Structure formats: structure tokens, C-alpha cells
């Protein structure tokens, strides 16, 4: 399961694949996978730098 963040409004969600329409801003947005697998991210599992 990935962690996705909307590039337009910043809405984040966990899903296998991002939706076609953002549930928050209701637009067709580009989603960025912000799941992190390196120790620099701490224990959150999400890269806050993205």
C-alpha cells in the first residue's frame, strides 16, 4: 500500500493506487507517492520533504 499526496491541495491518503479525482478538492490532480523506506523519514513511513 502506498501513501499518496495531491500536488494541488496536499490531501494525503493511503491506497494501493491513487484515485483519478482527489477526494478533497474534487479535481483531477496528480498524486505523488510519498511513502518512504529510508531511515531519514523516521517511523512515520511518510517522507515529509515531499
Backbone bond lengths (Angstrom), bond angles and torsions (degrees), N, CA, C in turn:
res aa  C-N    CA-C-N  psi(-1)  N-CA   C-N-CA  omega(-1)  CA-C   N-CA-C  phi
1 X - - - 1.454 - - 1.527 108.47 -
2 X 1.312 115.85 135.49 1.450 120.90 -179.91 1.513 112.01 -99.96
3 X 1.315 114.88 168.02 1.465 121.76 173.76 1.516 106.63 -116.93
4 X 1.320 115.58 119.68 1.461 122.09 -172.61 1.518 111.42 -114.83
5 X 1.328 115.73 145.25 1.465 121.21 179.87 1.527 108.71 -132.08
6 X 1.326 115.56 130.40 1.466 121.83 178.39 1.525 109.38 -69.41
7 X 1.334 116.73 129.28 1.463 120.14 -179.75 1.520 112.26 -71.90
8 X 1.335 117.69 -20.36 1.461 120.14 -178.23 1.529 112.61 -85.49
9 X 1.339 116.48 -53.09 1.470 118.53 -173.00 1.533 113.58 -110.67
10 X 1.344 117.58 -10.45 1.459 119.84 178.34 1.518 115.13 86.58
11 X 1.321 117.56 4.71 1.461 121.48 178.89 1.523 109.09 -62.11
12 X 1.321 117.54 133.49 1.462 122.15 -179.38 1.522 110.29 -117.75
13 X 1.346 115.65 143.84 1.454 120.52 177.49 1.523 109.40 -151.66
14 X 1.332 114.85 158.24 1.459 121.47 175.78 1.517 107.93 -104.13
15 X 1.332 116.30 126.93 1.458 121.72 179.90 1.520 108.67 -164.22
16 X 1.338 115.87 161.67 1.458 119.93 176.16 1.527 110.74 -65.92
17 X 1.328 115.98 -42.42 1.459 123.06 178.23 1.526 107.89 -135.74
18 X 1.324 117.97 147.25 1.467 119.12 178.96 1.522 110.97 -71.92
19 X 1.324 117.02 152.15 1.472 119.71 178.16 1.526 110.59 -72.71
20 X 1.320 116.64 162.47 1.462 120.26 177.48 1.527 110.84 -74.56
21 X 1.334 116.34 -31.56 1.464 121.76 179.49 1.520 108.48 -119.37
22 X 1.318 117.09 133.59 1.462 121.27 179.25 1.527 110.10 -66.43
23 X 1.329 117.94 128.48 1.466 120.68 179.09 1.536 112.74 -65.93
24 X 1.319 117.25 -21.20 1.463 120.49 -177.28 1.528 112.40 -88.58
25 X 1.339 117.28 -57.17 1.466 119.41 -175.34 1.533 113.19 -95.38
26 X 1.347 116.80 -3.31 1.465 123.52 175.60 1.527 113.76 60.97
27 X 1.340 117.56 26.02 1.456 122.01 178.40 1.523 109.48 -111.91
28 X 1.326 116.45 162.40 1.460 120.92 171.72 1.527 105.53 -81.25
29 X 1.320 116.71 100.86 1.450 121.92 -175.04 1.514 110.87 -112.74
30 X 1.309 114.83 162.24 1.455 120.48 172.35 1.520 107.33 -86.68
31 X 1.324 116.81 132.20 1.454 122.22 177.73 1.516 109.53 -106.36
32 X 1.332 116.77 138.29 1.455 123.42 179.30 1.518 108.15 -108.16
33 X 1.327 116.74 135.11 1.461 121.40 176.80 1.525 107.57 -77.76
34 X 1.330 116.70 112.55 1.461 121.36 -178.50 1.526 112.14 -106.05
35 X 1.343 116.93 13.39 1.459 120.36 175.26 1.524 107.64 -64.37
36 X 1.293 116.09 140.84 1.460 120.41 -176.32 1.522 110.02 -127.72
37 X 1.306 115.28 136.84 1.451 120.49 -177.44 1.530 111.69 -122.55
38 X 1.328 116.89 17.95 1.465 119.78 178.10 1.525 109.46 -113.10
39 X 1.326 117.91 151.66 1.476 120.75 -177.52 1.526 114.43 -59.68
40 X 1.327 118.56 -23.08 1.472 121.54 -178.78 1.524 112.65 -59.50
41 X 1.323 117.92 -22.08 1.461 121.70 -177.67 1.526 112.62 -83.73
42 X 1.307 117.12 -5.60 1.456 119.44 -177.66 1.512 110.31 74.54
43 X 1.307 116.79 -151.84 1.462 120.90 -175.26 1.516 113.44 -98.73
44 X 1.325 117.61 7.48 1.456 119.69 -177.36 1.519 112.61 -75.76
45 X 1.342 117.08 -29.13 1.452 120.04 -176.32 1.514 112.11 81.21
46 X 1.335 117.30 0.58 1.462 121.59 -179.25 1.522 108.69 -124.85
47 X 1.310 116.55 133.01 1.461 121.57 179.04 1.519 109.38 -83.18
48 X 1.315 117.33 105.34 1.472 121.43 -176.95 1.521 112.35 -71.95
49 X 1.328 117.18 -9.30 1.463 120.50 178.43 1.520 111.80 -76.14
50 X 1.333 116.78 -12.73 1.472 120.50 -179.67 1.508 110.83 -99.71
